[in-house]
Amino acid sequence: MEEIKFMNTNAVSREATTPKVATFSLWLVQVLLAVAFGMAGIMKSTMPIAQLSQKLAWTGALPLVLVRFIGCCELAGALGLIVPAIVRIKPILTPLAAAGLVLVMTLATAFHISRGE
């Protein structure tokens, strides 16, 4: 009987640590994606177009307004990945921000494929 109790306790402790690992992993991925999209968004929305076209050749093929809009969308998505979950106000916005970033990346993929890049 004592052996069964030990096995149950062990099983419960494994189950208790699994959500912690999953939660940590999810936060790590969210933060890394937010940093990457945030940096790209700030660069596209604030950098002068002459400097930006030296780093990203495709920016010359699009109107400046569209490049700035893409940068603002990336920046908003980066904030949306982190802020609602941290402050616990409207956390449903986090997956919506992720879906928005998926849309941005899907459109970017189609654009770059059409240019043969």
Beta strands, then each sheet from edge to edge (+ up, - down):
end
